Amino acid sequence: MSKYDALWEYVQKTGKESFRLTFEEIQEIAEIPIDHSFLKYKKELTDYGYQVGKISMKEQTVLFHKITL
């Protein structure tokens, strides 16, 4: 079980092709603040049919993309 499972499940349930979440929204969904370890955990998202796109430190946002096979 990953500390980001709640976030991954949320991303999967959106069903959108791509969308952006703020760091604050991610913290609310995952119930933990986003930190440097997110870079390690982001590869887990592929198991849910999505991948992490651009992470903007300036805008404090993360872009998510649905994986198309």
Secondary structure, 3 states (H helix, E strand, C coil): CCCCHHHHHHHHHHCCCEEEEEHHHHHHHHCCCCCCCHHHHHHHHHHHCEEEEEEECCCCEEEEEECCC
